Each structure stands twice: as structure tokens, then as C-alpha cells.
Amino acid sequence: MKLITDIYLGDSYEQLQLLPDCSVDLIFTSPPYADQRKTTYGGVQPTVYVEWFLPIAAELLRVLKPSGTFVLNIKEKVVNGERSTYVLELILALRQQGWLWTEEFIWHKKNCYPGKWPNRFRDAWERLLQFNKQRQFSMYQEAVMVPMGDWATGRLKHLSNTDQLRDTSRVGSGFGKKVSNWLTRTQAYPTNVLHLATECSNKQHSAAFPEALPEWFIQLFTQEQDTVLDPFMGSGTTLIVAHRMKRHTIGIDIVPEYCEMVRKKLNETELYLI
């Protein structure tokens, strides 16, 4: 089956209205952060960011399948020496709109270069907020499992009696663990902290994230022939990775140069796949 790629030039809210209901399996995007990249995207002040984003989110809610997932890469900013609350306000507003705030992932930028301000240090992480339409959604956890690690060599060598039973948490949370379950396993489930280097090569975009970031979430929430949407496409990293992973792709951006650049890159990817 041939992969379908649709790229729309224009405002995200307007272009999203062209997409049919319940047609997308994963939305993975990083919109302009509050008051950032004014010369390219116009800039959105923190005080009106929620008001600006909610109509777009309503369209995303419409086009996402009931089993689908929306992953939003976003970050607070500092205003007058204080952390802005616009991301927290957006989360609450999205919940009011009908989204379920299912999980929060942290992208640790492990190659973040040093920096310091008078009253804070340089940020080395960003949020990836997971939203869903319903509590049951498509998720393929085995696709992102990681090696057990060195801890297993020593920890599983001599098991106590407690290790061979389901040991209930001492803090009364109701959770428990049975260490002996891991004796024959070579892989474990990852945490919700992703340790990934930032994008260092020139992608002709001021805020390109590394390919490994969308790749991880595409593996976790989709299968081949599913549809991945990025309504703030930028340099097209999400689309290029998804296309390479044999997913249908939809991208939207307001900058003509980005749309043309992504089309060219996808054509090159198509030749590579063939």
C-alpha cells in the first residue's frame, strides 16, 4: 500500500478544518511557544496563549480517532523574572475542552550546553504532554522496551524470600513488585524521562527537535499504515520520520519555504524507501 503524504500551507486552525473527523492516529507537534520566534510566526503572548490555542485544539480533538493520542511538546517561559503559568493554564483548559491529560513525559537534553542567568540555571528539559479522547487508547509498549541494564546482574543474582513474592509498597499506595518476575527477561519498560541529545545539525529551522523524539512516540502509539499529523510542521522532522516508518503523514505550516523544503525531503525519502 502506497504511503499518503498531505502537506497544507496556511494557518493551522483553518487547514485542520479540511481534515475529516476521526482520521488521525497520532498528533505529535511542537507549536510556537509563548512570545517566541516573532519574526516567523508572529509571536503569541503568554496572556493570550490559551485563547489562541483552544480553537486549534478543538479541531485536533475532532480529527483524532477515539483510540488516538495527542502529544504536545511545549515549554514555559520566564516573564519578569518569574515562571509563566501559561502551560499549566493550557493543561487545565484542554481538560475543560474534553481532553484527558493522560501522562507527562520529560525530554532531558543530555547535550545541553552550559548557561546561567542571575537567578536561575539553564533549562535542560522540555515537557511532552500526552492527551487522549478516552481512557482506552492504542499503545504498543513492547515497541519501546529497553535492555535490562547492569543493575539486573547483581540485583537478580541472590533473591530473598520477599523478592519471590509480590511485595506491597510500604507507603500504602497499593502498588507492589515481584522482583523474581525479571529473572528471565532481557528487556524492561522505559521510564517517562527520555534522555536524548538536541538537534545539532542545520535543519534550516530555529527549533528543530531530534528525529529520535518523534520516532519514540510514533513507535509507542502507532503501527505501520497509521496516520501521523503535525499541525505545526516546521522543518518536517515528524513527517520525515513517520514516513520512513511507513506511516501516512499530514503536515501543516504557515511558512511556504518550510512546506517546499519538507516536500523535497519526503520525495528523497520516498526514493530511499523504494
N, C-alpha and C positions, 0 to 999 in steps of 0.2 A: 504494500500500500504506500502510495506516494505521500510524503510529508507535506502538509499545507502550512504556508507562512503568509500571514497578513500583516502588513505594516501600514498604519494610518498616520497621516500627517495632520496635526491640528491639536486643538485643546482636548485634554483627556476626557473631561465631562461630556463634551459634545460628541467625540468619536466613540465613546463607550455606548452611547445610545444606538449605535448602528449594530451592536452585537446582540444576538438572540439570548433569551432567558436561559439560565441553567446550562450554559455551553462550555464552561471553563472548569478544569480540574484543579489548577493551582494558579494563584495570583502571587507573584513574587516581585516586589518592587521597592524602590527607594526614591520617594518623591523629594523634591527640593525641601530641605529643612527650613525652618522659620528664618526669614531675613538672610538667606544665603543665595549666592550666585545671582545677584540682582540684574547684572548686565545680560544674562542669558535667559532667565526665567521670570524676571520682573520682581522677584522677592516677595515673600508673604510675611507680614509682621506677626510676631508671636500672639499678639492680642486678637488677631482675626484668623489665625491658622485653622482652628476647629471649624469656624464658619465656612472657610474656603474649602476644607477637605470633605465635609459631611456630604454634600451633593455628589461628589465623586464616589465616596464610599457607598452611597445608596445604589449607584449604578453597578459597583463591584458586587454588592450583595445580590443584585438581580441576576447578573451574568454567571455567578459562581454556582456550580452544581451543589445540591444538598450534601453530597459526600466530599465536597472540595474543601480546600484550605486557602486562606489568605495570610501571607507572611509580609509584614511591613517592617522594613529597615528604616529606623528613624532615630534621631538623637536630639536631646535637649541642647539649649544654648544658654550662655550667660548674658544676662541683661542687668546693667548697672551693678555689677559685682555679685549678682545672685542668680542661682539656677532658675531658669524659666520653668514654669509648670505646664507648658503647652502640651507636652507629650502625655502627661498624666490626665489632663483635661480631655485630650483626644480619646484616650482609652475609655474614660467614663462616658463620653458622648457616643462612641461606637457601640458600647453596651446598650445604651438607651435606644440606639437605632435598630437593634436586633441582633448584633454580633455577639458571639460567645468569645470571651478572651480566654482561650484555652491554655496557652503556655507562653513563656517568655524565654528566648534564647539570648545568650550573650556572645558576641563576636569579639574575642580577645585578639587585638592586633599585635601579634608577637614580635613584629619588627618595627614597632612604633619608635620613631627617633626621639631623643630626649628633648625636654622642654619644661619651662617653668614660668608662671605668672606670679605677681606679688602675693596673691592669696590662694593659689591652687597649683596643682601639678598638671602636666599634660595628660589628656584622656588617652587611654589605650584600649577602649572598648566601645562597642555600639550595641544598641538593642535590636533584636529581631522579634517582633510581636506576632504571635500566632492567633488568628481569629478563625472561627468556624460558624456555620449556619446551624449546625445541630451537634449533639454530643457524640454521635456515632459518625465517623468520617474515615475516609481511606487513609491508611497509614501502613507503610511497609518497613517496620523497624529492623528486620533482618538485613535490609539492604545497606544499612549504615553501621553495622556492628564493627567493632574494633578488636585487635588482638588483646588477649587477656592481660598481658603485661608482666613485668618482672615480679610483681607482688605475689602472683599465684605460686611461683616456685617455692618460696619459703612458707607462705601462709597455708597452703594446702598440704604441706608435707606431713605435718603431725596434727591431726584433727582431735579436738577434745570431744567429750560427750555432748556438750552444748552445740558444737559445730555440726553434729549429725542430727540435730532436732531443729524444728522451727523456733528460733529464739525471738521472742516478742520484745519489741522495743521497750527500754526501761523508762522512757519518758511518757508512756501512756498514749502514744499516737495510734496504736493499733497495728502498726507495721511490724514486720518481722523478717528474718532471713534464715536461710538454712545453708551454711557455707559448703556443706558436702555436695550440694547440687552442682557446684562448679568443678568438681573433680575431673570430669571427662570433657570439659568444654575448652575450646581453643579461642573462642571469641566471646566478648561481652557487649552489652548495650552501652552506648556512649552517654556522656552527661549532656546537659543543656548548655555547656560552655564550649564554644568552637575556637580552637587555637589556630588561627590562620594568618599568614602574612598578608599585608596590604598589597595592592597592585602597584608595582614599581615601574613597569614599562609604560611608555607613552601610548595611551589609547585615544588621544585627541578629545579627551573629556576630563573635566576638572574633578570628577568624583566617581571614577570607575572603581567598582569593587572587584576582588579577585574571582576568577572563574570557579574556584573551589567552593565559594559561598553559595551561589545558586545551585551548583551541582549537588551539594549535600541535601538541600531541601527538595530538589527535583527527585532525587533517589528516594527520599523518605516518603513523599506524598503522591508520587505518580508512577505510572508504568508506561512502557512503550505505547505509542499512539494516543496517549492522553494529550490534553491541550494546556499549554502554559501561557499565561498572559502577563506582560509587564506594561502597565499603562503610563509609566514614566521611563521609557526605554533607554534614553541617553545613548551611550556607545554600544548598546545592544548585547552586553555580556550575557544576560539571562537568556535571550533568544538564541544566541550562538551556541551556548552550552546545551540548551534544551534541544535544539535541532540536531546537534551532534549525538545526543542521547536518544534520538528517534522519537521525539515528541512534536506534536503540532504546536505552532507558535503564533502569538499575536503580540504586536508591539505598537505602542502609540508614543509619539513625541511631537512637540510643537516646533522643533528646530529642523528645517529642511535638510541641512547638511548632515545631521545625525541619521535621518531616515535614509538618505542616499548612501551613507557610509555603511550602515547596517545591511542594506540590500546587497551591496557589493561583497561584504564579508560572508553573508549567507550563501551567495552564489558560489563563492570559493569553497565553503563548507560542503555544499551540495556536490561539487565535483569530487571532493575528497571522499565523501560517503559512497559515491558511485564507484 
